[in-house]
Amino acid sequence: MSKSYVYGFDQSPEPAQGSPRSLLGGKGANLAEMTRLGLPVPPGFTVSTPTCLAYLENEAAWPQGAKEQVLDALERLASTLGKRLGDAESPLLVSVRSGAAVSMPGMMDTVLNLGLNDQTVEAMAKATGNRRFAFDSYRRFLQMYSDVVLGLDRDRLEDLLEQAKEREGVFLDSELSVDALEKLVGTYKLFIQETTGSPFPTDPLEQLWAAIEAVFSSWHNRRAIDYRNAHDIPHDLGTAVNIQAMVFGNMGEDSATGVAFTRDPSTGDRRFFGEWLRNAQGEDVVAGIRTPQPINNDCSVLEGDETLEEGMPGPYADLVRVYENLERHYRDMQDIEFTIESGVLWMLQTRTGKRTPRAEVKIAVDMVEEGLIDSREAVRRVSTVSVEKLLHPQLDPSAPRNVIARGLGASPGAATGTLTFHADDAVDRAGRGEAVILVRRETSPEDIHGMLKAQGILTARGGMTSHAAVVARGLSKPCIVGAGELAIDPDACTLTVGGLTLSQGDTVTLDGGDGTVMLGDIPTIQPETRPEVEVLMSWVDDIRRLGVWTNADTARDCKVARDFGAEGIGLCRTEHMFFDEGRILAVREMILSEDEEGRRGALAKLLPMQKGDFKAIFEVMETLPVTIRLLDPPLHEFLPQSDDEVRSLARDLGVDYEALAARNHLLEEVNPMLGHRGCRLGLTYPEIYEMQVRAIVEAAAEVRREQGFMVQPKIMIPLVSHERELSLLRQIVENTIERVLSGYEGVELEVAIGTMIELPRACITAGAIAEHADFFSFGTNDLTQTTFGISRDDGAKFLPLYADLGVLGVDPFIAMDDGVADLVAMASERGRAARPGLNLGICGEHGGEPSSVERCHRMGLDYVSCSPFRVPVARLAAAHAVLNEEAS
Amino acid sequence: MSKSYVYGFDQSPEPAQGSPRSLLGGKGANLAEMTRLGLPVPPGFTVSTPTCLAYLENEAAWPQGAKEQVLDALERLASTLGKRLGDAESPLLVSVRSGAAVSMPGMMDTVLNLGLNDQTVEAMAKATGNRRFAFDSYRRFLQMYSDVVLGLDRDRLEDLLEQAKEREGVFLDSELSVDALEKLVGTYKLFIQETTGSPFPTDPLEQLWAAIEAVFSSWHNRRAIDYRNAHDIPHDLGTAVNIQAMVFGNMGEDSATGVAFTRDPSTGDRRFFGEWLRNAQGEDVVAGIRTPQPINNDCSVLEGDETLEEGMPGPYADLVRVYENLERHYRDMQDIEFTIESGVLWMLQTRTGKRTPRAEVKIAVDMVEEGLIDSREAVRRVSTVSVEKLLHPQLDPSAPRNVIARGLGASPGAATGTLTFHADDAVDRAGRGEAVILVRRETSPEDIHGMLKAQGILTARGGMTSHAAVVARGLSKPCIVGAGELAIDPDACTLTVGGLTLSQGDTVTLDGGDGTVMLGDIPTIQPETRPEVEVLMSWVDDIRRLGVWTNADTARDCKVARDFGAEGIGLCRTEHMFFDEGRILAVREMILSEDEEGRRGALAKLLPMQKGDFKAIFEVMETLPVTIRLLDPPLHEFLPQSDDEVRSLARDLGVDYEALAARNHLLEEVNPMLGHRGCRLGLTYPEIYEMQVRAIVEAAAEVRREQGFMVQPKIMIPLVSHERELSLLRQIVENTIERVLSGYEGVELEVAIGTMIELPRACITAGAIAEHADFFSFGTNDLTQTTFGISRDDGAKFLPLYADLGVLGVDPFIAMDDGVADLVAMASERGRAARPGLNLGICGEHGGEPSSVERCHRMGLDYVSCSPFRVPVARLAAAHAVLNEEAS
C-alpha cells in the first residue's frame, strides 16, 4: 500500500502513523476530533506533517503521489458539497491553514477564500445574492494571498484599502461600497502584476498549490524560528496544512465570526468568555482592526456593546452546547474559533487555550474539584514558570500613581521600563541591559523578537484575543492592549496622550492586571497568595521527594522562606552580617590586626552580634535544620577600596595610614575567586572560625533552653578541596563546641558538621572528604566557575557571544551544566559509598531552577536550597521531577 | 615459641621476620652481614626495630620478655669475651648505637664506652696499663651519656673541657694529663648531680637500659622528624639498637680510628678514599674537632700529613682487603668506619656511601663496565635529583671572582645567598623568599632545618666526612667545610676574614666543587656534559616508553632542548613572541582597535614577524613535532599598566588618551585566570587565530619547500571547556590552512589540530571533545588551579601554611596531585574511547617532575613536555617509571 499523505477530517489515520497530533498537527487533529464528536465542522482534509518535511528536505519538491492524494481529497470534498474549485456556477472556496504539532499562535500563515477569481466571484455573488460580500471576500483573498503566498508588503495593500476608504469617506471596511470593493480588487491585481511582474493567478488549483507550499515554507521563516527558539520547540517537526471548505462570517448581518475561551484565560474563572464580530471574517477579530464585541454578559460589557447571546441567541445556544462538549472531551480549557454563516454555527478550530499563570493554577485546581482530572494531573499541568510569575511583584497599591492611559489588562503583572517603539530597538536596548516597554499600535508576528526582550507590551489597538494579548500571555509578560487614547508615532518614536508627549527612553509602568499605564517607576509589593495556589502546593508537597530548603541570611528572610514552604536553611552566609554598619569597623579591625591577639580582640566585639543574629534565626526556624556557613569571602572584600576611605578608616582605628594602606594592599589578590578564602582563612586564622562556632553554639543552646524546642544547627565549612582541610577544621570546630557546651549544663544539642562541595577536587575526592563530613552541600555557583574556568564576574565579556554561537545555549550559571552535573553525581556516589546515609543538598543558584532541581532529584540528593522567592518553584519542580520519572 | 626481640650479629633471623634491614636496621643488618662474611667485627647484638616500636607505642614500656632477651645476649657476649659488664676485674664496655632501616646519618644517637664507672675505670686502667686512656674514655662516656641519655646541654660539658685545657695550657684533647682528666671526670659528675638532681648512675646495667631507651625515644626528636620529612621517610619505622663490645682507637699510638669510602664520593673515581686519626675514638673524626689525616696518597695530601698507608701499613693492608671484599659483596660503593686497637683492625660499620650526583653517575656507569651490575640497575641507581643537580649552573669561569676564603669543597655546585648565622634565621629568611647561605663554625644535627632551607652551607671546621659535608651531599646542596681562616661570631652574626668583616645579609657565593668562598653574586654558566652521563642517558632512552618533548618558545630554546634530547615541542607559546620590543606596539594597536578592520590592520603587521619565528623553529626542529598554542592570555596582559605608560602609548598610536585609558580599563578583569582568554579570544576575534594559523602554515610550507624535510606542525587550541568551542575553531583553522596551502602548490603538509585539556569540564567531557581533536595536551598548571580552586599567583598566602599543617605535603604545582591525576586519567580514557589512538601528552610544569612523569607513564600518555633543562630528568624519570612498573 502506498504511503498516505492526506487525511480527510472524517478519516482516522492508522495508529502506526504515530499520534494524530504529530501526523496532522494540532489544528488538523482537533478538526478531525471535532468531526468525530459530531460537532459542526466544515468538511476538509489535512496534508500531513511528513509531507511538509519531505517537501522541505527534498528542495521544495512534493513527495511522489502526494499531489494526487490532494486532488482525490478535493474531489471527495467537491462531491460532498456539490461545489467544485473554480466552477463558474457553484465554486468551492477553501481556507488553507497551517497547523503544527505544537501550538504556535500567529506564527504560521493562513489563506482564506481560496478559489476566487474573476469568474467565481461572480458565481458567489449570484449564489449568495450578495455582491458586496463576494467582492469583499475577493479583496480579502487578494490581500492574504499577496502577503502569505507572494510575500508582498502587507502595509502597501493596507494603504490601498485606506485610500479607498478615504475616497469614500468611510471609517470601517464593512462600510465600503460594492463599487469601491470592485475597484479595489482591480487596484490590487494591478499592484500584484507591477510588483511581481506576473499577473495574479486565476487558476484556483494553481492558487492552492502555491498556498500549501507557502505554508510549508513558512515553517522556516524568521518569526517561526524565533518563536521555536523562545519556547524550546524543536525545529525538525514541520507543519501540517488544513484545507477546509469556507464558511462565511461576512455573508451579511446574520453571519458572524468569533473566538472564545471556555474559561477566563486571565483569571481562570469558570465562565465562557469570548469576542465576536458581526459580518466579518476570522482575521478581523484576531488582527484587532475592528474592536470586537463580548459574546455574553460574563464578559466585560461596555455601554453600547452587543453580546452574541443577545444578538444571535440561537447560534449562541449551539455554541454553549459545543463548548461544554469540548471541555468534557478534552478535560482542559479550550480556545475555539467559530463562524456563523447565515445563522448556522460552524466550528473552525479548538485547541488547548493559553492562559495566565493565575488561570493555569485556578483551572487545574477547579478541574480536580470538578472531577475532570486528578491532582497529579493538575500538578503536571502547572508550569514552574507560572508559579514563578505568580510570585512576581505587583504594584504597591498605596504608591501614588500617575495614570496616563487605560487599556485592556491582557496579561497580568507589573512591568516598568523605558519606552521603545520598534522591536529591533527593544532587542538592542534590552541587550544593553535596559528594561524596555515595547509600544506598538498593534503587534504582528514580526514583533516577536522584540516582545521576547521587553519587560512589557503596550498596544493602542486590539482586544483580549489580539496578537499582542495572546503572545504576551504565552510569554507571561505584562501586557495592555487597546489603549485607544494613545497616539503612537513610530517614526518620531513618540506617544502622545492627553497633551502629554513621551519619547523613546521615558519610563512608564504597566499594570497588566487592570490595564493602567502609569508615568515613571512605581514601587512593587509581593503578590497575595490565592487559595487555589495553596491547594495546588499541598498536592505538590504530597508528590515530591526532594526537600526544599532556602538560602537565607537573616531572620526576616527566614520568615519569608518559611511562609513560602521552606523546610530548612541550606545556606546561611555569615559574611553578609559582617557588612552591617555597626559591625564593619570591628570586622576591619580584625582583618587589619597584625597578630592573633589583635584579631581576638576585634572578634570578641563581633561575637555578641553574631550570636544575636543566630538566636533570631533559630527562633524563626524552630526545629528545622539551619545550615550556617563559616566565613568564606577573601578578607579584602571587607576593606575600603578608595584612598579616602582608607584614610578615614585609619583615623577610626587610630592607626597609621601608611601601614594600613600597605596591609590593605597586601590583601589584594590577582584572582580573588581562587585566593585566600573559605576554609583557607579558617586554617590561617582559626580564631575567626572559633568565634563563629562559639556564636552559633551559644545561640543554639540558649534558644534550646529558652524556647524548649530542639534546634538543628549545621555548621558548614566552605571551599574544601582536600580531606585534611576538613579533618583539621572539624577538630577545631568540635573542640569549640565541646568547650562552649560545657558552659550550658543540661542543654542537649546535636550539631552537624559538614562541608560545601564547590571545587572539582572536592567532587573527585568526595569519598575521603565524606569520612569527616556529616553532610555535603553542593555550591554549584563556584563549582560551575571552576569546572568551566569561567569567572562569573568576567564571563559577561563572552557568554553572550557563546549564546549567539550556540556554544552554550543555556547560561551554565542559570541551569546546571552537564559537566557540572557529572561532578555532582560523582561526588554524591563517592560520598555515599564512603558514608552511607550522607546527607546531600545543593545550595547554589541552581537550587531554584527547575531543570537543575530535576537533576538533583534524579541524582538522589536529599534537598535543594534556593532563595526564599524561588521556594515554591523548587517545590513544584521537585514534584514534576517525580511525575516525569514516573512517565519515563 | 616466644617472640624474638634480640639477635646476635652471628645469628640469622628467620625469614618470616621480614628483611634483615627492616628488622635490624641498616647498621645492624650490615654488622651481621660483615660478621657472616668473616670480617673482623667486634661481637655484639641488635635489639630489633619492632622492639622500639612496641616500646614507643606502649608508653615507654618494654614488651614482655624483651629485657630478658637483652640480658641473655649480654651473657653470651660476656662468655665469648670473658668480660662482664661492671666487673671490677675484667669489665665489658659496649657501644650503644641506633640504626634505622633507612640511613639517617647523624640523626639518631650513639653512646660509647658504656659500662664505665669509678670501679671499672680503674680495672680498665690496670688491664691496659694506660690510665690516661681509661680516664679519657670515662670522660667521653660521661659527656655522651649526659648529652644523649640525660639530655644535658652538650656545650656546657664542652666548656668544662675547654676550661680544663686552658688550665693546663694545651690545645688538643689528647694533650690533657691524666690528672686533668680525672679532675674533669669529677667535675662532670658534679655537674650531672647538680643539673639533674641525681647522681650519675654507677650501675652499668642501669646505664644500658637508659641508653637503649634514649635511642628508642630519639626516633621522635625534632631533628629526626625534620630529616624524615625532608627525605619522605615514613615516621612509623622505628629504629633498632646495636650493642657492641667496645674496641678502642684511643688506646695509644698504635691505635686509631677512621672512616673511608670505597670510591671517591665526590667524583666517583675508583680510588679508596678516607680519613683517620691516631689515638682517637670515632666521633673525633666525624665531629670535625680534630682535623683528620688522609688514609692514602689517593687522597689530597698536604704538607705534614701522615697517611694510614704509611703510618700503619699492616692494618692498612687489612683494610684494603676488607673494602674490596665489601664492594664485591654489596656491588656498590661503601662508606665504612673502622678502628685499629693496638694494631688490630676492627670494622664498626659499612653502609652504602652517600655521593655527589657526579659520583653517582660515574660509579653506576663504571660498575656496569666492571661487570658488577647491569645497565638497568645502573639507571635505577641514578636519581633524577642527581641528574637535575648535574645540570645545575656552575660558576662562570670567566667571571671575576673576589675569593675571600678557601675550604674543602664538600658538595659541589654553586650557591649564592645572603649570610645567616643560625639555622632558625635561615628558615625565617628563606621563608620570606631570600636565598641564604648558612654559616656555622661546624654544623650539628640541630642545624638540619636550617640546612634544608639554605642554598649552601659554609663551615669553619670539619673535614670531608664531617656532619656538614655528609648532610649537604645527601641534600645535594653546595657545601664548603673546614674554611679555617674564617672567624665566625654567631652572637654578633659576623664573619671576619683577612681584615674583612661581613654581617648577616651580606651576599657571598660558594663553589662547593673547589671550596672557594667569594664575595657577592657571581654569574653562572651551564655545566659541561661528562661522557658517563651520555652513556647512562643512552641506556635511559633504551628503557623508557614515554616520549620526552619540550616547552620552548624560541629557536634558541629549541636548540638547547634538542641538545638535551627533546623529541619534539609540546608547547610553543606564541604570546611570548608578542612581548618583543619591536612587536608590542602592533600587538597593542590590535588589542585597542575598536573594530575588526583595525585589528586586521595591526595583525597584518604581526604576521611576517610570527612567520619568521615559526620558520626558525621549524628549521631547528626539522622533522620533529612542533606544537604551537594559539594566543592564550587575557589581552589586558599586553597593555601598559601605569598611567604614564598609557599616555605614552596613546602618543605612539596617535589616539586619544581618555579613550585609550577607558578601553584599557574595560579589559581589566576581576579574575583574569578565569576570564576572557584562550579559545574565548579565538571565538571573539577569529582574525587573531586566523593570522596565527596563517603564520604557522606559511612558515611550515616554506621550510618544507626550502629544506626538503617534512615538518610536523601541530596547532593547539587553548582553554577549551566545551566541544563546540573546539568544533567551531577547528573549522576556522581548517579553512585557513586550506586557503594558505592553496598558495603553495605542490607542497605537501599535514597539520594536526588539537587542544589543551586544562579545565575540569574538558576532562569530564573529553569524549565529546576528542571527536574534534587530533591530540590532547594536558595543561596541568591551569588544571591544577581550577581543580583546586587555587590561583597560583595568590596561593603563596596559604600554601606554606598548608605544607606546615600537612594538608598539602607536596605543592600541587610542583608534583601532580591525586585529584588532578584522576581528571587526567578520566580524560585520557574518555578521549581514547571516543577516538582510539588519540595522541596524548602533558605540557604543564609537571612534565619534568619525576613523580608526575611516572604518573603519565602509568596513565599511558604518549609523551611529556617540559622546559629544556628538565628534559634529561624527564627522560630518566620515564625510564624509572618502566623499571618501577617491572618491579611492582
Interface residues (C-beta under 8 A of the other chain):
Chain A: E669 V670 N671 P672 M673 L674 G675 H676 R680 L683 T684 L719 S721 H722 R724 E725 L728 E758 L759 P760 R761 I764 T765 D782 Q785 T786 T787 F788 G789 I790 S791 D793 D794 K797 F798 L801 Y802 L805 G806 V807 L808 D817 D818 G819 V820 D822 L823
Chain B: E669 V670 N671 P672 M673 L674 G675 H676 R680 L683 T684 L719 S721 H722 R724 E725 L728 E758 L759 P760 R761 I764 T765 D782 Q785 T786 T787 F788 G789 I790 S791 D793 D794 K797 F798 L801 Y802 L805 G806 V807 L808 D817 D818 G819 V820 D822 L823
